[in-house]
Amino acid sequence: MSTVFVDKVEIAQSYGGELENNQGSRSIDRKYTIVGTIDEMTAYARFAEYIYTQFPTVSGLRVETLGVEGNREGAPLYTGNVRWSSKANESEMSLPVKSFSTKGGTTKKTWSFETVDVVSLPGFTATDFQRGIGFKDGSYEGCDVITPNYTANFERKGLPAWFVTDAYEKLLFMMTGSINGSPFDGKAPGELMFMGAEGKQNITNENGQIKITWDMTWEFKASPNIGGIIVSPGFPPIDKHGWDYLWLYRETVDNEESGRSIPLPRAAYVERVYLYSNFMALGIF
């Protein structure tokens, strides 16, 4: 049985690809075929997502190593290798410690939710800017407003050396700036951005025994999904994910009452400017 992702990457366990070893420590090795991409990082990301979401443990054993290797250059075929072991169970795997902040951020807003009042001098006809803010020299200057802001860090210390591989470092690099395609940290798809990670390697020498561990911190930032936005009078409601970009197309029209030419909204666009990924592939939990 195979698993097919939305980008057509397909993963299936190889026939006869499981081997159980019991020499010194118990481990289980499996091989998988990964098809549907010629990009190694895509193959690794999907394979990590597949393992960490469906098989974080096998027969009570945790993941010790995970990686992919190409079979032929330029061919959409990779082999995924994973080992679950009692050694991983015995290692000092700390639980993630979470910290967060909801201190408000700021953004420039060129239109309001409502024009509450308009006051003008006698004899002066106030222009209806249809909720545009700060009209000057043919455009809207807008104003800075406080917006909902959420940042969160997850930290784990003393992770074993095998946790951070070259492929995992590349995965962190490639996923930075991506958005959650599935619920994560209590946030709906589209609300959470992975801002990147920091890793610190620790090396100790105790009686000639070299021990390497890692301290890792993953950072995220959230922007809420919003539904039913009315960008201007007469527009139907519009929805946007937290990290999508909403902009208005305006046309300059003559306002008969004031005798001025002003830009008024004629269309609203919601643009997807970030890629989506599954943060379970990060292996935080």
C-alpha positions as CSV (number, residue, x, y, z in Angstrom):
1,M,0.0,0.0,0.0
2,S,1.4,3.4,-0.9
3,T,0.8,7.0,0.1
4,V,0.3,9.7,-2.5
5,F,0.8,13.4,-1.6
6,V,-0.9,16.4,-3.3
7,D,2.2,17.1,-5.4
8,K,2.1,13.5,-6.8
9,V,5.0,12.2,-4.7
10,E,4.3,8.6,-3.9
11,I,5.9,6.5,-1.1
12,A,5.7,2.8,-0.6
13,Q,7.6,0.2,1.4
14,S,10.0,-1.9,-0.7
15,Y,9.3,-5.6,-1.0
16,G,11.3,-7.5,1.6
17,G,12.6,-4.1,2.9
18,E,12.4,-4.9,6.6
19,L,15.3,-6.3,8.6
20,E,15.3,-6.8,12.4
21,N,18.7,-6.8,14.2
22,N,19.3,-7.9,17.8
23,Q,23.0,-7.6,18.2
24,G,23.7,-5.5,21.2
25,S,20.6,-3.3,20.6
26,R,17.4,-4.0,18.9
27,S,16.7,-2.2,15.6
28,I,14.4,-2.4,12.6
29,D,15.5,-1.3,9.2
30,R,13.1,-0.5,6.3
31,K,13.5,0.7,2.7
32,Y,11.0,2.6,0.8
33,T,10.6,3.7,-2.8
34,I,9.9,7.4,-3.4
35,V,8.6,8.4,-6.9
36,G,7.2,11.5,-8.5
37,T,10.0,14.1,-8.0
38,I,13.5,14.6,-9.3
39,D,14.3,17.0,-6.4
40,E,16.2,15.3,-3.5
41,M,15.0,17.8,-0.9
42,T,11.3,17.3,-1.9
43,A,11.9,13.5,-1.6
44,Y,13.5,13.9,1.8
45,A,10.8,16.3,3.1
46,R,7.9,14.0,2.0
47,F,9.7,11.0,3.3
48,A,10.3,12.6,6.7
49,E,6.7,13.8,6.8
50,Y,5.5,10.2,5.9
51,I,7.6,8.6,8.6
52,Y,7.1,11.1,11.4
53,T,3.3,11.2,10.9
54,Q,2.6,7.5,10.2
55,F,5.5,5.6,11.8
56,P,7.1,7.7,14.6
57,T,7.6,4.4,16.4
58,V,7.6,0.7,15.3
59,S,7.3,-2.1,17.8
60,G,8.0,0.4,20.5
61,L,11.2,1.7,18.9
62,R,11.9,5.3,17.9
63,V,13.4,6.6,14.7
64,E,17.2,6.6,14.9
65,T,18.3,7.5,11.3
66,L,16.4,8.6,8.2
67,G,17.6,9.5,4.8
68,V,17.1,9.3,1.0
69,E,19.4,8.4,-1.8
70,G,18.9,8.7,-5.6
71,N,18.9,5.6,-7.8
72,R,19.6,7.3,-11.2
73,E,20.6,10.9,-12.0
74,G,17.6,12.8,-13.3
75,A,15.1,10.0,-12.6
76,P,12.1,10.6,-10.4
77,L,13.0,7.6,-8.2
78,Y,14.6,7.6,-4.7
79,T,15.2,5.1,-2.0
80,G,14.2,6.0,1.6
81,N,16.1,4.4,4.4
82,V,14.9,4.5,8.0
83,R,16.0,2.7,11.2
84,W,14.1,2.4,14.4
85,S,16.2,1.3,17.4
86,S,16.3,0.8,21.1
87,K,19.4,3.0,21.0
88,A,17.2,5.9,20.1
89,N,14.9,5.0,23.0
90,E,17.8,5.0,25.4
91,S,19.2,8.3,24.2
92,E,18.4,11.4,26.3
93,M,15.7,12.8,24.0
94,S,14.3,15.9,25.7
95,L,10.7,16.9,25.2
96,P,10.1,20.2,23.3
97,V,9.8,23.2,25.6
98,K,7.5,25.9,24.2
99,S,7.6,29.7,24.7
100,F,5.4,32.2,23.0
101,S,4.4,35.9,22.7
102,T,1.3,37.7,21.5
103,K,2.8,41.2,21.5
104,G,1.0,43.1,18.7
105,G,2.7,43.9,15.4
106,T,2.1,46.8,13.0
107,T,1.1,47.0,9.4
108,K,0.2,49.8,6.9
109,K,-3.5,49.9,6.2
110,T,-4.9,52.0,3.2
111,W,-8.6,51.2,3.8
112,S,-10.8,51.1,6.9
113,F,-13.5,48.7,8.0
114,E,-15.9,51.7,8.3
115,T,-15.9,55.5,7.8
116,V,-17.5,56.4,11.1
117,D,-18.0,60.1,10.4
118,V,-17.2,62.9,7.9
119,V,-17.0,66.6,8.9
120,S,-16.4,69.4,6.5
121,L,-16.4,73.2,6.4
122,P,-19.6,74.9,5.2
123,G,-19.6,75.2,1.5
124,F,-17.0,72.4,1.0
125,T,-18.1,69.1,-0.4
126,A,-16.4,66.2,1.2
127,T,-15.3,63.4,-1.2
128,D,-16.4,59.8,-0.6
129,F,-13.2,57.9,-0.8
130,Q,-15.1,54.6,-0.1
131,R,-13.0,53.9,3.0
132,G,-9.7,54.8,1.5
133,I,-7.4,56.4,4.1
134,G,-5.2,59.5,3.7
135,F,-5.7,60.5,0.1
136,K,-2.9,62.6,-1.2
137,D,-1.4,63.3,-4.6
138,G,-3.5,60.6,-6.3
139,S,-2.8,57.7,-3.8
140,Y,-3.7,56.7,-0.3
141,E,-1.0,57.1,2.4
142,G,-2.8,54.9,4.9
143,C,-1.9,54.6,8.5
144,D,0.0,52.2,10.8
145,V,-2.3,49.9,12.9
146,I,-1.7,47.2,15.5
147,T,-2.4,43.7,14.2
148,P,-2.6,40.3,15.9
149,N,0.8,38.8,16.3
150,Y,1.9,35.4,17.6
151,T,5.4,34.0,17.8
152,A,6.4,30.7,19.3
153,N,9.6,28.8,19.9
154,F,10.1,25.1,20.6
155,E,13.4,24.1,22.2
156,R,15.0,20.7,22.7
157,K,18.4,20.2,24.3
158,G,20.7,17.2,24.3
159,L,19.5,15.7,21.1
160,P,21.7,12.8,19.9
161,A,24.2,13.4,17.0
162,W,22.1,11.4,14.5
163,F,19.2,13.8,14.8
164,V,20.9,16.6,12.8
165,T,22.2,15.2,9.5
166,D,23.2,17.2,6.4
167,A,19.9,16.3,4.8
168,Y,18.0,17.6,7.9
169,E,19.9,20.9,7.8
170,K,18.9,21.3,4.1
171,L,15.3,20.5,5.0
172,L,15.3,23.3,7.6
173,F,16.8,25.7,5.0
174,M,14.2,24.7,2.4
175,M,11.2,24.9,4.7
176,T,12.1,28.3,6.2
177,G,9.4,30.7,5.1
178,S,6.8,28.0,4.3
179,I,3.3,27.8,5.7
180,N,1.6,25.0,7.5
181,G,-0.5,22.9,5.1
182,S,-2.1,21.0,8.0
183,P,-3.0,21.9,11.6
184,F,0.1,22.5,13.8
185,D,0.5,24.1,17.3
186,G,-3.3,24.6,17.4
187,K,-3.2,26.8,14.3
188,A,-5.3,26.1,11.2
189,P,-3.7,25.5,7.8
190,G,-2.5,28.8,6.4
191,E,-1.9,30.6,9.7
192,L,1.6,29.5,10.8
193,M,4.9,30.3,9.2
194,F,8.2,28.5,9.9
195,M,10.7,31.3,10.5
196,G,13.7,28.9,10.7
197,A,15.8,27.1,13.3
198,E,19.0,27.4,15.3
199,G,21.2,24.5,16.2
200,K,24.1,24.3,18.6
201,Q,26.5,21.3,18.6
202,N,27.9,20.2,21.9
203,I,31.0,18.0,22.1
204,T,32.2,16.4,25.3
205,N,35.1,14.1,26.1
206,E,34.7,11.8,29.1
207,N,37.6,9.4,29.6
208,G,38.3,9.3,25.9
209,Q,34.6,8.8,25.0
210,I,33.5,11.5,22.6
211,K,29.8,12.4,22.9
212,I,28.1,14.8,20.5
213,T,24.6,16.3,21.2
214,W,22.6,19.1,19.7
215,D,20.5,21.9,21.2
216,M,17.8,22.9,18.7
217,T,15.3,25.8,18.6
218,W,12.5,26.1,16.0
219,E,10.7,29.5,15.5
220,F,7.2,30.1,14.2
221,K,5.0,33.1,13.6
222,A,1.3,33.2,13.1
223,S,-1.2,35.4,11.2
224,P,-4.9,34.5,11.6
225,N,-7.1,33.4,8.7
226,I,-9.9,35.9,8.1
227,G,-13.2,35.4,6.5
228,G,-16.0,37.7,5.2
229,I,-13.8,40.7,4.5
230,I,-15.6,43.6,2.9
231,V,-12.9,45.6,1.3
232,S,-15.2,48.4,0.0
233,P,-18.9,49.2,-0.3
234,G,-20.6,47.0,-2.8
235,F,-18.0,44.2,-2.7
236,P,-19.0,40.7,-1.9
237,P,-17.2,39.1,1.2
238,I,-13.7,37.7,0.5
239,D,-11.7,35.2,2.6
240,K,-7.9,35.0,3.0
241,H,-5.4,32.8,4.7
242,G,-3.2,34.5,7.2
243,W,-0.1,34.7,5.0
244,D,-1.9,35.3,1.7
245,Y,-1.6,38.9,0.4
246,L,-4.7,41.0,-0.3
247,W,-4.5,44.0,-2.6
248,L,-7.0,46.2,-4.3
249,Y,-7.0,47.3,-7.9
250,R,-8.2,50.9,-8.2
251,E,-9.3,53.0,-11.2
252,T,-9.3,56.8,-11.2
253,V,-12.8,58.2,-11.6
254,D,-14.3,61.6,-11.5
255,N,-16.3,62.4,-8.4
256,E,-19.2,64.5,-9.5
257,E,-20.1,66.0,-6.1
258,S,-16.6,67.2,-5.3
259,G,-15.3,67.6,-8.8
260,R,-12.1,65.6,-8.0
261,S,-10.5,62.6,-9.6
262,I,-9.9,59.8,-7.1
263,P,-8.8,56.1,-7.3
264,L,-11.6,53.8,-6.2
265,P,-11.4,50.0,-5.7
266,R,-12.7,47.9,-8.6
267,A,-11.4,44.5,-7.8
268,A,-9.8,42.6,-4.8
269,Y,-7.0,40.0,-5.3
270,V,-5.8,37.4,-2.8
271,E,-2.3,36.2,-3.7
272,R,-0.6,33.1,-2.4
273,V,3.0,34.2,-2.0
274,Y,4.4,31.4,0.2
275,L,4.7,27.6,-0.3
276,Y,3.0,25.2,2.0
277,S,4.6,22.3,3.8
278,N,3.9,19.8,6.6
279,F,5.8,20.8,9.8
280,M,5.6,17.3,11.2
281,A,8.6,16.6,8.9
282,L,10.7,18.8,11.3
283,G,10.6,16.1,13.9
284,I,9.9,18.5,16.8
285,F,7.5,16.2,18.6
